[in-house]
Amino acid sequence: MTKVLIVEDSAVSREVLTRILSSDPEIEVIGTANNGEEALRFLERSTPDVVTMDIIMPRMDGYETTRRIMESRPLPVVVVSASVSREEVRKSWKAVDAGAVAVLEKPGFGDIGVKGGSAEKLIETVKIMSQVKVVGRRARPKDVAGLPAAPPPTFETVHPSAGKIQVVAVGASTGGPPAIREILARLPSNFGAPILIVQHITPGFTQGFVDWLNGVSPMTVQTARDGERALPGNVYVAPDRCQMGIDRGHVLRVQRDDRRGAIAPSVASLFKSIVEAFGDRSLGVLLTGMGRDGARELKLMRDRGAPTIAQDKESCVIYGMPGEAMKLDAVKYSLHIERIGEMLCSLVMGKRD
């Protein structure tokens, strides 16, 4: 059984979340809390496998509660938040910075029993995250927000691909946001190629994700727009429910995809687009995530001579997508997340003084 604590100040939402989670025979809701202070008191006497966390609450909000949990008794925290308020979205990503493992849209009564909807996603995420080994965070001053940008790396060798790579594509799913943030924090503002990112994310939270990345990246991070030219030193994130690609002229192609059952945005669609446009002058990176999106297309990239990177098992939250790519022999470099940024710089820019 997966034991869950629900932290939510709305009685209606607590009832909805309790009904949704309790509908699964493998999940047990062992408690609820009206705010962060109640949650911390509950954790002094009981230890759930997962905590679902509201963000906007009286007395102690979800960010502060998550921060204290990760500093004192690390547990998987899943943020369950409304996406209609920009401030709530911002604080949701701040909670991820504090150690939360996922951000989901808050379901309502109308979502109960809807196949593929937010209720089903909540159940799936809670069960997966109960198996995740989280790492505690050191206490730090409250006025220190985000991670400091790392100094530009230095390199001892020049890779044959240096100066040849025209575009970098990154795909991620579960656990991806912190991994992407770690990579971008280690890249210089003059990085030599545009970076295109597909992150499986709950609709409504993408702009908050972009803003969150901009808080740490020396590069400019933005939501991709159809017809825009992709420039070096810039990062482009695929919008909600859209497929993103690029043509030989470095022009972004962004199209709405409302097909039933389609993954949108799709890592596979992005990887296929860049290898068709740039062949061995492209570079693919596959990060933590459930499933196999992008694994075959990463193999296609490697077969065309493009450098390919996958996050290693040790540093992945979920080794699904990188693991599938490894099985297909699609990966040239399997690296810890802390080494991927340096490798990107080496492959794209080569030796630095």
C-alpha positions in Angstrom: 0.0 0.0 0.0 1.1 3.5 -0.8 0.4 5.7 2.2 -0.5 9.3 1.5 -0.9 12.5 3.5 -3.1 15.2 1.8 -2.2 18.8 2.6 -5.0 21.1 1.4 -6.9 24.0 3.0 -10.1 23.6 1.0 -12.5 21.1 2.5 -14.0 20.4 -0.9 -10.6 19.8 -2.5 -9.6 17.5 0.4 -12.7 15.5 -0.2 -12.1 15.3 -3.9 -8.4 14.2 -3.4 -9.4 11.7 -0.8 -12.0 10.1 -3.0 -9.7 10.0 -6.0 -6.7 8.4 -4.2 -8.8 6.1 -2.1 -10.5 4.7 -5.3 -7.2 2.9 -6.0 -6.9 -0.3 -4.0 -3.1 0.2 -3.7 -3.4 3.7 -2.1 -4.3 4.5 1.5 -4.9 8.1 2.6 -3.6 8.0 6.2 -4.3 11.7 7.0 -5.2 15.2 5.9 -4.0 18.6 7.0 -5.5 22.0 6.6 -2.2 23.8 6.3 1.6 23.4 6.5 1.7 23.6 10.3 -0.8 20.8 10.7 1.2 18.8 8.1 4.5 19.1 10.0 2.8 18.1 13.3 1.3 15.0 11.5 4.7 14.0 10.2 6.1 14.1 13.8 4.0 11.0 14.6 3.4 9.3 11.2 5.4 8.7 8.0 3.5 8.6 4.7 5.1 7.4 1.5 4.0 10.5 -0.4 2.7 14.0 0.5 0.3 15.8 -1.8 0.8 19.5 -1.3 -1.4 22.5 -2.0 0.4 25.8 -2.5 -1.8 28.7 -1.3 -2.7 28.0 2.3 -3.0 30.1 5.5 -0.5 30.0 8.3 2.2 28.1 6.3 2.1 27.8 2.5 3.1 24.8 0.4 6.5 26.1 -0.5 7.6 26.7 3.1 6.1 23.4 4.1 8.0 21.5 1.4 11.2 23.3 2.3 10.9 22.2 5.9 10.0 18.6 5.0 13.0 18.3 2.7 15.3 19.7 5.4 14.1 17.7 8.3 12.4 14.4 7.1 12.7 14.1 3.3 9.7 12.6 1.6 8.3 12.7 -2.0 6.2 15.8 -2.2 3.8 16.1 -5.1 2.5 19.6 -5.6 -1.3 19.6 -6.5 -2.1 23.2 -7.5 -4.5 25.3 -9.6 -2.9 26.7 -12.8 -5.2 29.7 -13.2 -3.2 32.0 -10.9 0.2 33.1 -12.0 1.3 33.5 -8.4 0.2 30.0 -7.5 2.1 28.6 -10.5 5.2 30.6 -9.5 5.1 29.2 -6.0 4.5 25.7 -7.3 7.9 25.9 -9.2 9.5 27.4 -6.1 8.4 24.3 -4.2 10.1 22.2 -6.9 13.2 24.2 -6.2 12.8 23.3 -2.5 12.6 19.5 -3.4 9.1 18.7 -4.6 9.2 15.9 -7.2 6.2 16.8 -9.4 3.6 19.5 -10.1 0.1 18.5 -11.1 -3.1 20.3 -11.8 -5.7 20.1 -9.0 -8.6 17.8 -10.1 -12.2 18.5 -9.4 -15.3 16.3 -8.9 -15.9 16.3 -12.7 -12.4 14.7 -13.2 -13.2 11.6 -11.1 -13.3 8.5 -13.4 -12.3 10.4 -16.5 -9.8 8.2 -18.4 -6.5 9.9 -19.0 -7.7 13.0 -17.0 -6.1 14.8 -14.0 -7.5 12.3 -11.5 -5.9 9.3 -13.2 -2.7 11.3 -13.6 -2.7 12.0 -9.8 -3.1 8.3 -8.9 -0.4 7.3 -11.4 2.1 10.0 -10.1 1.5 9.2 -6.4 2.2 5.5 -7.0 5.4 6.2 -9.0 6.7 8.8 -6.7 6.3 6.6 -3.7 9.2 4.5 -5.1 11.5 7.5 -5.6 14.4 8.0 -3.3 14.5 11.7 -2.4 17.5 13.6 -1.2 17.3 16.0 1.8 18.2 19.6 1.4 20.4 21.6 3.7 18.8 24.5 5.6 19.5 27.8 3.9 18.5 31.4 4.4 14.9 32.2 3.3 16.0 35.1 1.2 18.2 32.9 -1.1 16.0 32.0 -4.0 17.1 29.4 -6.5 20.5 28.0 -7.3 23.3 30.3 -8.3 24.5 30.1 -11.9 27.6 28.0 -12.1 30.7 29.6 -13.6 31.4 28.7 -17.2 33.2 25.4 -17.5 36.6 24.8 -18.9 37.7 21.9 -21.2 40.9 20.1 -21.9 40.0 18.6 -25.3 38.4 19.6 -28.5 35.7 17.2 -29.7 35.5 16.7 -33.5 31.9 17.9 -33.3 32.9 21.3 -31.8 31.7 24.1 -34.0 29.7 21.8 -36.2 26.6 21.3 -34.0 23.8 23.5 -35.2 21.0 22.6 -32.7 20.6 20.8 -29.4 17.3 18.9 -28.6 16.4 17.9 -25.0 13.6 15.6 -24.0 12.3 14.8 -20.5 9.3 13.7 -18.5 8.9 12.7 -14.8 11.7 14.4 -12.8 12.8 16.4 -15.8 12.4 20.0 -14.6 15.2 19.9 -11.9 17.4 18.0 -14.4 16.9 20.6 -17.1 17.5 23.4 -14.6 20.8 21.7 -13.5 22.0 21.6 -17.1 21.0 25.1 -18.1 22.7 26.6 -14.9 26.0 25.2 -16.2 25.8 26.7 -19.7 27.3 30.1 -20.6 25.2 32.9 -22.1 27.1 32.6 -25.4 26.4 28.8 -25.8 27.0 28.1 -29.5 23.7 26.6 -30.5 20.0 27.0 -29.8 18.5 24.5 -27.4 15.0 23.1 -28.0 13.2 21.4 -25.0 10.3 19.1 -24.8 9.2 18.5 -21.2 6.1 16.5 -20.5 4.2 18.9 -18.2 0.7 19.6 -16.9 -1.0 22.1 -19.2 -1.1 25.6 -17.6 2.3 25.3 -15.9 4.6 25.7 -18.9 5.1 29.5 -18.7 5.8 29.1 -15.0 8.4 26.5 -15.9 10.0 28.9 -18.4 10.1 31.7 -15.8 11.6 29.3 -13.3 14.4 28.3 -15.7 15.1 32.0 -16.5 15.8 32.5 -12.8 19.0 30.4 -13.1 20.0 30.1 -16.7 22.6 32.6 -18.2 20.8 31.9 -21.5 17.5 33.3 -22.5 14.6 30.8 -22.0 11.3 31.3 -23.8 8.2 29.5 -25.0 8.7 28.5 -28.6 6.6 30.3 -31.3 5.9 29.1 -34.8 7.9 30.9 -37.4 10.5 32.2 -35.0 14.2 31.8 -35.9 16.1 29.7 -33.3 19.3 31.5 -32.3 22.4 30.4 -30.3 22.4 31.4 -26.7 18.6 30.9 -26.5 16.4 28.1 -25.1 13.0 27.3 -26.6 10.4 25.3 -24.6 7.6 23.5 -26.4 4.2 25.0 -25.5 1.2 23.1 -24.0 -0.4 20.6 -26.4 1.9 21.5 -29.3 4.4 19.6 -31.3 7.7 21.5 -31.9 10.2 21.0 -34.7 12.7 23.0 -36.7 13.6 23.4 -40.4 17.0 23.7 -42.2 16.8 27.5 -41.9 16.6 27.2 -38.1 12.9 28.3 -38.2 10.8 26.8 -35.4 7.7 24.9 -36.4 5.1 24.8 -33.6 1.7 23.2 -34.3 -1.3 22.4 -32.0 -1.9 18.7 -31.6 -5.3 17.8 -30.1 -5.4 14.2 -31.4 -6.9 11.9 -28.8 -4.2 9.9 -27.1 -1.3 11.8 -28.7 1.7 12.9 -26.6 1.9 16.6 -27.1 4.5 17.9 -26.9 6.4 14.8 -28.0 10.1 14.1 -27.6 9.9 11.8 -30.6 8.5 14.5 -32.8 11.3 16.9 -31.8 14.1 14.5 -32.3 12.8 13.3 -35.7 12.5 16.9 -36.9 16.0 17.9 -35.9 17.7 14.9 -37.3 15.9 15.3 -40.6 16.9 18.9 -40.8 20.5 18.7 -39.5 21.6 15.1 -39.5 25.0 14.7 -37.7 25.0 18.5 -37.0 22.3 17.9 -34.4 22.7 16.7 -30.8 20.1 14.8 -28.7 19.7 14.6 -24.9 17.2 12.3 -23.2 16.6 12.8 -19.5 14.6 11.2 -16.7 11.1 10.1 -17.5 8.6 7.3 -17.6 7.9 5.5 -20.8 9.9 5.5 -24.0 9.1 8.7 -25.8 12.1 9.7 -27.9 14.2 6.5 -27.5 13.8 5.2 -31.1 14.4 8.7 -32.5 17.5 9.1 -30.4 18.7 5.9 -32.0 17.9 7.4 -35.4 20.1 10.4 -34.5 23.0 8.2 -33.4 22.7 6.1 -36.6 23.0 9.4 -38.6 26.2 10.3 -36.8 24.8 12.8 -34.3 26.2 12.8 -30.7 23.6 11.5 -28.2 23.5 11.8 -24.5 21.3 10.1 -21.9 21.0 10.8 -18.2 22.4 7.8 -16.2 20.3 5.6 -13.9 21.9 6.9 -10.7 20.8 10.5 -11.2 17.4 9.8 -12.8 14.1 10.0 -10.9 12.7 7.5 -13.4 15.0 5.6 -15.7 12.3 4.8 -18.2 13.1 6.9 -21.3 16.9 6.8 -20.9 16.8 3.1 -20.1 14.8 2.4 -23.3 17.4 4.3 -25.3 20.2 2.4 -23.7 18.5 -0.9 -24.7 18.4 0.3 -28.3 22.1 1.3 -28.3 21.0 4.8 -29.0 23.3 6.5 -26.4 26.9 7.5 -27.0 27.3 9.2 -23.6 25.5 8.0 -20.5 26.2 10.7 -17.9 25.3 11.9 -14.4 23.1 15.0 -14.6 25.8 17.1 -13.1 28.1 16.3 -16.0 25.7 16.8 -18.9 26.1 20.6 -19.1 29.9 20.3 -19.3 29.6 17.7 -22.0 27.2 19.9 -24.0 29.7 22.8 -23.9 32.5 20.5 -25.0 30.6 18.9 -27.9 29.2 22.2 -29.1 32.0 24.8 -28.3 35.1 22.7 -27.8 38.1 24.0 -25.8 37.8 27.3 -23.9 40.6 29.4 -22.6 
